[in-house]
Amino acid sequence: MAIVKMKKLRLAVMARERKALLKDLLLLGCVEFSEPTELEGEDFAGLERCASGELGTDRANYALLTDAIKLMDRYAPAKGGFLKPLPEAKTDSVLDERELPADLAMAEKVTGKAEEIRRCQSETARLETAVAALEPWLPLDVPLNFKGTEKTVFATASLPAAAGMEDVDTALWAAAPEAQLFRVSADKSLNYVALICYKDEYDAALEALRPFGFNLMGPGEYSGTAREETKAASERAAALAAEQQKLAGEIAALASHRGELKLRADTISTKIARAEAEEKLMGTESTVLMQGWVPAEQVDELSRVLGKYDCAWETADPTEEEIPDVPVKLKNNRFTRALNMVTEMYSLPAYNNVDPNPLMAPFFILFYGIMLADMGYGVLMILAAVIVLAKAKPRKGMRNFFELMLWCGISTTIWGAITGGLFSDAPLQIAQILNPDTTWQGLPALFTPLNDTIMILIGAMCLGFVQIITGMIINVVIKLKRGEVFSAVFEEGTWFVLFIGIACLALGFGNIGGVPVVIVIGAVMLFIGSAKGKKGFGIITGFIGAIYNGVTGYFGDILSYSRLMALMLAGSVIAQVFNTIGAIAGNIFVFLLISIVGNALNFALNLLGCFVHDLRLQCLEYFGKFYEDGGKPFKPLAINTKYVTVTNDN
């Protein structure tokens, strides 16, 4: 519901206690270490950065374990799939390193077998290349290493397929009458030939054949015929395939240890986290200094932990200069935390700004429901979200995604009931197929996208105006808290007055002597605000620019909300078109087939489309009125597991 207030932490502890302290801070999970820039330089020449000495080894071991896990998943996929929740483990089990050497040995065994498989695959690929090279010479019943006799030369070569063999033979006979050229085989581009001639005619034969594209070539260093070598290569490839299958089976058999390797991978990830934090410490042989950030609401917990150590520490509010470096942590409830994924996709707020989630959640969920507006689609979203949240028990980002899907599904169902949409007009089409004489007009609706388009358009822009005004009010509150009274009054306040004046003018009151007083007051305020910091002619141009930018900006922003109507209308029409096509045959089974396929495509398209357009409305039109981004996420030293869920935190 807000941005958590942070305290800057400075701490000095005895060097002998640093590893124990880091472990306790890891378990506490509320301290983020920062780079010790303040401690570096000539004023602290005696301080040196601490180093764990194990970080490189730990990273290599973590890569080894994760590679082994991936190999097990490839050769023996785990059952359960997407909906299977992560296994649970206690904190003590995650931090227990006693079984680490045995599990690393197991991982090396798995990766070693995988390396043997890759060697077999490489050898198989080489053999396949060799077999392909031997194929043109299979009809040649001569050992491939045969080069001739004492007086003759035997050579294999290729000729372009376009070369006429009769012309080749004629040229060869003229140059070397005793030579003979045999065509062994041919393909679309080449003729594969064998040349036999006397040694003293060999050079002349080559000179005669060269204009025809004659190219000497050998299949390779072999002792047998092409057929014998191909058979040997095929037998070797079959043996390699069997060896690969055997190795894959051995890896699959070792997959029974997958859970142990996953737990140890998370064990090493905690070691890496501590080692990385340790490298941000500075100290001497006897003392270690650290600095970082801790949430103000957890300072008491930190105090209890630090009380066990021989240390000195203090916390302080961040100074104005430190504000850009303060990490941001958002504190939300079960309803607003789902919007974390939207905020993180855009950017976290600056530390001295506001948490946008509770301010955005009602609008985002409402607008999504308006754009999709179908009970059938909404129920599908609710079911998918509930099943995944209940079965898979996802964490963090994935949990936020499906919680957001749940809230948007509820909104979509409500707006579908308001507009009478259940897979568009599927119930009406089914009723008319079953009973062509039915007088039923479909599900009840307050209004429908096709019949009340203008009303929906006006309503969408009115909702947009409400959201824009809300953003302006939030900005006024922020500016007043910062003491920026002039900016709040003569920027946002000016347009509040102008909007009220336009409303009074439209309703026919607020005029004195035919003069719209409220609009005049707003114009004066706009002039004062635009003239600040300007002189001479710049005051006039600034006033004109303020009018132009304000009118076009607010008009464009409000008009942008017409996408609420456009998406609602597009989704309804596309689904209705598929339903109409399916109903043409007058057969309920044909209708269901076409309607299901069409609605599935429409649902998939709009599920993403509505999210993107909703995201645009929030990030551009709404956030543009008050939001300051650029916050750095709060990343404390904590147990962050990938493969298991920690069930207790000691």
SEROMI-663562 format. One record per residue (C-alpha): x, y, z; residue in three letters. Coordinates in steps of 0.001 Angstrom, whole numbers, padded with zeros to 6 digits, always signed. Last residue first. Layout:
! SEROMI-663562
XYZALA...
END
This chain:
! SEROMI-663562
+014497-019412+011581ASN+012392-019081+008454ASP+010079-022010+007827ASN+008642-023782+004784THR+011352-022857+002283VAL+010065-023687-001193THR+012496-025650-003335VAL+014109-025346-006787TYR+014875-021662-007176LYS+015608-020513-003649THR+016150-016976-002453ASN+017408-017085+001133ILE+018132-013463+001937ALA+020701-010696+001590LEU+018379-007872+000659PRO+017547-006755-002865LYS+015370-003635-002739PHE+014582-002668-006322PRO+016101+000583-007609LYS+013584+003344-008323GLY+013751+005152-011667GLY+010154+006265-012019ASP+008347+009468-011123GLU+004582+009126-011534TYR+002176+012056-011286PHE+000356+012899-014523LYS+002343+010707-016913GLY+001446+007687-014829PHE-002158+007916-016013TYR-001948+008607-019766GLU+001316+006816-020487LEU+001850+003884-018122CYS-001779+003252-017155GLN-003381+003674-020568LEU-000572+001736-022234ARG-000910-001182-019804LEU-004620-001386-020577ASP-003788-001495-024287HIS-001236-004275-023777VAL-003464-006282-021418PHE-006480-005978-023717CYS-004437-007218-026665GLY-002995-010196-024781LEU-006277-011752-023695LEU-007864-010272-026806ASN-005950-012447-029248LEU-006165-015618-027157ALA-009912-015119-026609PHE-010571-014440-030294ASN-008646-017545-031326LEU-010485-019675-028759ALA-013777-018052-029740ASN-013240-019041-033351GLY-012247-022630-032580VAL-015116-023113-030122ILE-017639-021453-032435SER-016588-023514-035449ILE-016866-026850-033617LEU-019971-025889-031644LEU-021777-024734-034775PHE-020891-027880-036695VAL-022228-029962-033786PHE-025440-027902-033512ILE-026266-028192-037190ASN-028014-025289-038925GLY-025169-025085-041447ALA-025147-021282-041192ILE-024830-021351-037388ALA-021048-021779-037430GLY-020608-018729-039630ILE-022807-016696-037283THR-020849-017838-034210ASN-017564-016966-035911PHE-018885-013488-036777VAL-020229-013017-033243GLN-016803-013758-031754ALA-015162-011180-034034ILE-017912-008610-033334VAL-017711-008914-029538SER-013921-008679-029446GLY-013857-005676-031780ALA-016616-003786-029902LEU-015006-004190-026476MET-011573-003344-027906LEU-012882-000202-029629ALA-014920+000962-026631MET-011961+000801-024249LEU-009748+002147-027048ARG-011764+005367-026758SER-009524+006027-023753TYR-006999+007679-026070SER-009481+010513-026639LEU-008962+011577-023031ILE-005191+011731-023457ASP-005414+013523-026794GLY-007804+016155-025427PHE-005655+016627-022330TYR-002496+017110-024369GLY-004039+019166-027168THR-005632+021623-024729VAL-002693+021760-022323GLY+000037+021974-024941ASN-001782+024706-026887TYR-002740+026794-023856ILE+000705+026453-022257ALA+002386+027313-025573GLY+000310+030477-025908ILE+001200+031504-022351PHE+004904+030752-022883GLY+004884+032688-026136THR+003400+035693-024349ILE+005787+035540-021376ILE+008739+034974-023707GLY+008033+038333-025298PHE+009438+040056-022232GLY+010663+037828-019425LYS+010148+034256-018276LYS+010793+032526-014941GLY+007109+032189-014122LYS+004980+033411-017003ALA+003320+030042-017618SER+001908+029890-014077GLY+000656+033460-014100ILE-000974+033055-017519PHE-002616+029764-016503LEU-003964+031436-013342MET-005395+034239-015445VAL-006976+031716-017813ALA-008487+029813-014876GLY-009994+033009-013489ILE-011420+033795-016937VAL-012877+030279-017160ILE-014550+030758-013770VAL-015951+034150-014740VAL-017614+033072-017977PRO-018592+036645-019036VAL-022189+037229-020154GLY-022714+039855-017497GLY-021672+037346-014884ILE-021646+033746-016148ASN-021428+030817-013726GLY-024476+029074-015163PHE-025528+027363-018373GLY-024645+023716-017736LEU-022024+023715-020513ALA-020510+026956-019218LEU-020385+025598-015682CYS-018645+022435-016931ALA-016134+024510-018911ILE-015453+026610-015820GLY-014944+023503-013667ILE-012462+022179-016214PHE-010667+025546-016259LEU-010463+025656-012463VAL-009053+022129-012294PHE-006702+023097-015105TRP-005223+025927-013076THR-004884+023790-009967GLY-002736+021253-011857GLU-000234+023930-012905GLU-000724+027192-010976PHE-001748+025750-007614VAL+000528+022698-007435ALA+003516+024547-008919SER+003120+027444-006494PHE+002745+025124-003499VAL+005888+023040-004086GLU+006330+022313-000365GLY+007252+018661-000895ARG+004019+017469+000699LYS+002147+020009-001446LEU+003790+018635-004573LYS+002815+015052-003763ILE-000792+016044-002983VAL-001058+017979-006240VAL+000366+015016-008163ASN-002246+012702-006670ILE-004968+015157-007686ILE-003608+015233-011261MET-003616+011436-011457GLY-007211+011331-010233THR-008193+013942-012819ILE-006658+011730-015518ILE-008523+008692-014192GLN-011855+010544-014130VAL-011306+011899-017656PHE-010577+008367-018875GLY-013792+007145-017292LEU-015647+009932-019121CYS-013879+008914-022342MET-015081+005336-021935ALA-018636+006483-021112GLY-018778+008589-024261ILE-017580+005661-026369LEU-020000+003265-024641ILE-022906+005631-025373MET-021814+005925-028991ILE-021574+002135-029423THR-024943+001309-027893ASP-026351-001271-030324ASN-023222-003204-031253LEU-021424-003028-027882PRO-024579-003978-025920THR-026399-002188-023095PHE-028093-003119-019820LEU-028173-006726-021004ALA-030510-009710-020758PRO-029319-012910-022488LEU-030745-013631-025933GLY-033800-012495-027842GLN-036046-015493-027203TRP-038852-015677-029771THR-037962-019195-030881THR-039215-020307-034279ASP-035839-021728-035434PRO-035752-024003-032368ASN-032491-025909-031786LEU-030540-023722-034187ILE-032186-020533-032866GLN-031439-021477-029255ALA-027792-022251-030106ILE-027410-018876-031859GLN-028932-017066-028883LEU-026634-018848-026401PRO-023530-018110-028578ALA-024175-014327-028780ASP-020688-013199-027633SER-018977-016162-025935PHE-021431-015254-023166LEU-022044-011521-023606GLY-025107-009853-022064GLY-023440-006432-021772THR-023783-006199-017966ILE-023126-009927-017494ALA-019965-009648-019623GLY-018969-006638-017536TRP-019179-008766-014398ILE-017335-011694-016006THR-014543-009444-017277THR-014116-007885-013822SER-013862-011341-012231ILE-011385-012428-014910GLY-009324-009269-014340CYS-009085-010135-010634TRP-008094-013740-011383LEU-005644-012815-014142MET-003981-010390-011712LEU-003660-013244-009230GLU-002230-015367-012025PHE+000462-012829-012851PHE+001255-012023-009221ASN+001859-015713-008500ARG+004176-015972-011498MET+006155-012956-010310GLY+006441-014003-006663LYS+005822-017703-006168ARG+003555-020268-007776PRO+001381-022615-005698LYS+001128-025117-008588ALA-002204-026623-007578LYS-004208-023858-005877ALA-002770-020842-007720LEU-002797-022723-011051VAL-006381-023968-010626ILE-007689-020586-009397VAL-006068-018673-012254ALA-007279-021025-014983ALA-010805-021117-013545LEU-011013-017323-013214ILE-009699-016762-016745MET-012162-019278-018190LEU-015013-017619-016239VAL-014053-014230-017681GLY-013931-015525-021249TYR-017415-016991-020924GLY-018822-013932-019161MET-017584-011556-021853ASP-016485-007954-021421ALA-012898-008020-022811LEU-012401-004232-022998MET-014609-003373-020021ILE-013046-006054-017810GLY-009557-004793-018586TYR-010618-001227-017832PHE-011975-002147-014387LEU-008899-004203-013441ILE-006487-001453-014475PHE-008583+001342-012952PHE-009067-000301-009562PRO-005384-001412-009357ALA-003716+001878-010383MET-003811+003909-007176LEU-003234+000831-004998PRO-000260-000128-007208ASN+001283+003299-007815PRO+003387+003410-004627ASP+004204+007095-004266VAL+007301+009235-004949ASN+010292+009876-002665ASN+011881+006479-003374TYR+011403+006787-007130ALA+008774+004442-008462PRO+009699+001049-009916LEU+009775+000878-013683SER+007395-000188-016456TYR+007436-003996-016339MET+007999-003731-012574GLU+004828-001685-012135THR+002738-004125-014164VAL+004181-007153-012342MET+003552-005465-008997ASN-000129-005120-009916LEU-000912-008459-008268ALA+000333-006939-004996ARG-002773-004688-004922THR-005359-007256-003858PHE-003305-009437-001508ARG-001943-006363+000271ASN+001000-004243-000780ASN+004289-002968+000630LYS+006624-001855-002120LEU+010383-001896-001524LYS+012588+000713-003164VAL+016362+000949-002754PRO+017790+004352-001741VAL+020416+005499-004241ASP+018415+008368-005783PRO+017529+009628-002238ILE+021178+009812-001081GLU+021621+013520-001828GLU+018488+014404+000146GLU+019805+012468+003120THR+018662+008959+003960PRO+017319+008481+007489ASP+019850+007027+009890ALA+020780+003677+011390THR+023700+002913+013720GLU+026040+000053+014509TRP+028774-001114+016848ALA+029679-004787+017126CYS+030505-007607+019536ASP+027663-009808+018414TYR+024471-011240+019912LYS+022795-007820+020052GLY+023062-007646+016271LEU+020170-010095+015922VAL+017902-008247+018362ARG+018715-004912+016728SER+017874-006271+013277LEU+014421-007242+014499GLU+013990-003732+015947ASP+015141-002159+012666VAL+012484-004086+010764GLN+009904-001292+010297GLU+012611+001107+009128ALA+013462-001192+006220PRO+017238-001829+006107VAL+019879-000363+003843TRP+023619-000855+003532GLY+026976-000309+005115GLN+029696-002639+006312MET+032904-002345+008267LEU+035047-005299+009360VAL+037603-005269+012170THR+040598-007428+013159SER+042736-007817+010042GLU+041342-004603+008590THR+038038-003858+006968GLY+035818-003492+003981MET+032641-005373+003101LEU+031089-005518-000374LYS+032907-008806-001112GLU+031070-010361+001810GLU+027723-009643+000175ALA+028811-011597-002908GLU+030014-014439-000681ALA+026755-014503+001265ARG+024670-014649-001933ALA+026994-017308-003386ILE+026561-019460-000288LYS+022786-019067-000570THR+022981-020178-004211SER+025115-023136-003077ILE+022352-024447-000843THR+019793-023832-003601ASP+021862-026064-005880ALA+022114-028580-003021ARG+018329-028824-002831LEU+018087-029282-006580LYS+020791-031958-006503LEU+018941-033889-003793GLU+015649-033689-005689GLY+017291-034984-008878ARG+018751-038055-007137HIS+016224-040410-008762SER+017458-038919-012031ALA+020491-041238-011776LEU+018586-043921-013680ALA+017820-041410-016447ALA+021531-040626-016691ILE+022284-044354-016995GLU+019593-044733-019645GLY+021114-041870-021632ALA+024502-043585-021388LEU+023066-046855-022719LYS+021254-045074-025538GLN+024441-043258-026458GLN+026356-046534-026461GLU+023738-048132-028700ALA+023987-045200-031083ALA+027788-045469-031026LEU+027581-049155-031906ALA+025191-048353-034767ALA+027576-045653-036003ALA+030496-048145-035888ARG+028470-050675-037904GLU+027573-047986-040427SER+031217-046924-040709ALA+032353-050504-041276ALA+029697-051036-043956LYS+030667-047802-045660THR+034340-048811-045583GLU+033576-052150-047195GLU+031384-050569-049888ARG+033949-047872-050610ALA+036672-050496-050972THR+039212-051081-048248GLY+042317-049291-046941SER+040840-045825-046413TYR+042402-042357-046302GLU+039690-040198-047803GLY+037114-040080-050611PRO+039792-038792-053015GLY+039346-036022-055536MET+041041-034901-058752LEU+039019-032268-060587ASN+038332-032396-064356PHE+036484-029231-065302GLY+036423-029922-069052PHE+039455-027689-069688PRO+041483-029870-067212ARG+041004-033124-069150LEU+043719-032578-071766ALA+046291-031285-069291GLU+045525-034154-066918LEU+046047-036691-069685ALA+049325-035072-070721ALA+050592-035219-067128ASP+049614-038886-066791TYR+051086-040109-070112GLU+054496-041171-068671ASP+052723-042796-065745LYS+050595-044923-067995TYR+046842-044397-067650CYS+043783-045246-065585ILE+041261-042536-064625LEU+038195-043122-062420ALA+035066-040972-062692VAL+032354-039331-060611TYR+030053-037252-062784ASN+028762-034119-061081LEU+025798-031770-060715SER+022623-033829-060745LYS+024308-037032-059596ASP+026677-039477-061269ALA+028414-042801-060747SER+031643-044704-061609VAL+032305-043231-065079ARG+035485-044853-066390PHE+038280-042967-068214LEU+041017-044942-070046GLN+044525-043887-071046ALA+046514-045648-073819GLU+045976-042936-076420PRO+047053-040129-074063ALA+046541-036660-075564ALA+044257-037563-078464ALA+042508-040292-076494TRP+041825-037858-073614LEU+040310-035253-075931ALA+038043-037856-077563THR+037008-039333-074195ASP+036069-035868-072868VAL+034114-035065-076011ASP+032194-038340-075626GLU+031615-037657-071939MET+029920-034333-072618GLY+030547-031949-069680ALA+027304-030669-068197ALA+027514-033125-065317ALA+030719-031413-064210PRO+033599-033868-063894LEU+034893-035547-060762SER+038051-037453-059913ALA+039543-040765-058870THR+043076-041707-059854ALA+044910-044899-060893PHE+048390-044436-062352VAL+050321-047100-064263THR+053918-048369-064545LYS+054649-049777-061082GLU+050959-050112-060316THR+048223-047656-059456GLY+047057-045451-056597LYS+044928-047957-054605PHE+043992-046381-051242ASN+040258-046586-052029LEU+040446-050325-052632PRO+038793-051120-055980VAL+035262-052384-056588ASP+033932-048965-057561LEU+030113-049118-057453PRO+030144-047542-053940LEU+032230-044570-055067TRP+029448-041911-055117PRO+028405-042970-051556GLU+031824-042597-049953LEU+031478-038869-049164ALA+028046-039414-047616ALA+029452-042272-045546VAL+032270-039996-044336ALA+029853-037257-043336THR+027733-039788-041452GLU+030873-041051-039739LEU+031840-037551-038621ARG+028312-036955-037286ALA+028503-040231-035376THR+031839-039212-033850GLU+030366-035897-032692SER+027307-037663-031299GLN+029483-040162-029468CYS+031562-037340-027973ARG+028359-035536-026966ARG+027141-038719-025269ILE+030472-039024-023465GLU+030072-035433-022250GLU+026583-036306-021004ALA+028076-039210-019086LYS+030558-036845-017480GLY+027764-034365-016719THR+025917-037046-014770VAL+029002-038255-012888LYS+030021-034686-012130GLU+026560-034072-010661ALA+026876-037152-008458MET+030280-035966-007263ALA+028747-032577-006481LEU+026017-034365-004518ASP+028584-036277-002470ALA+030618-033129-001756PRO+027450-031140-000773LEU+026029-033651+001685GLU+027374-031788+004742ARG+026432-028360+003398GLU+023180-027847+005357ASP+021831-024353+004615LEU+018814-025558+002630VAL+018107-028327+005121SER+018239-025923+008077ASP+015810-023603+006314THR+013249-026339+005910LYS+012364-027827+002547ALA+009246-028008+000387GLU+009062-029404-003129PRO+007968-026968-005842LEU+004350-027273-006885PRO+003316-029490-009836LYS+000953-027579-012112LEU+003498-027006-014883PHE+004485-030633-015323GLY+003539-033342-012864GLY+006130-035936-013775LYS+009799-035089-014115ALA+011402-035571-017511PRO+014041-038344-017524ALA+016615-037679-020261TYR+016070-033939-020576ARG+015141-033212-016953ASP+018166-035209-015820MET+020369-033179-018151LEU+018892-029934-016812LYS+019592-031053-013257ILE+023205-031918-014146ALA+023701-028494-015720ASP+022197-026859-012619THR+024603-028778-010377LEU+027717-027941-012410LEU+026729-024259-012749ALA+026334-024087-008963TYR+029718-025733-008503ASN+031367-023190-010819ALA+029672-020322-008968ARG+030778-021734-005624ASP+034367-022110-006807THR+034489-018501-008011GLY+032926-017200-004797LEU+035110-019208-002431GLU+037879-016752-001576GLY+035473-014855+000669SER+037016-011517-000103ALA+037058-008426+002077CYS+037883-005090+000542ARG+040779-003273+002165GLU+040904-000509+004728LEU+044141+001172+005740GLY+043831+003958+003179ALA+040580+005162+004659PHE+040922+008934+004190ASP+042833+008350+000940GLU+039918+006692-000790GLY+037319+004051-000178GLU+035007+003984+002837LEU+032279+006154+001317GLU+032166+003948-001771THR+031384+000853+000278PRO+029050-000707-002313GLU+025712-001389-000691SER+024533-004346+001352PHE+020788-004946+001529GLU+019518-005980+004939VAL+016087-007544+005545CYS+016520-011295+005096GLY+016798-012302+008769LEU+018220-015686+007748LEU+020825-014044+005530LEU+021555-011552+008299LEU+022222-014481+010626ASP+024561-016082+008082LYS+026369-012794+007483LEU+026874-012405+011220LEU+028412-015876+011517ALA+030732-015084+008620LYS+031720-011706+010086ARG+032433-012854+013620GLU+036243-013223+013435ARG+036465-009852+011715ALA+034986-008040+014716MET+032018-005908+013723VAL+031435-002353+012504ALA+028036-001350+011141LEU+026449+001480+009209ARG+022819+001111+008152LEU+020817+003640+006146LYS+017149+003446+007026LYS+014364+002823+004553MET+010673+003718+004550LYS+008534+001187+002714VAL+006768+002601-000326ILE+003045+002265+000238ALA+000000+000000+000000MET
END
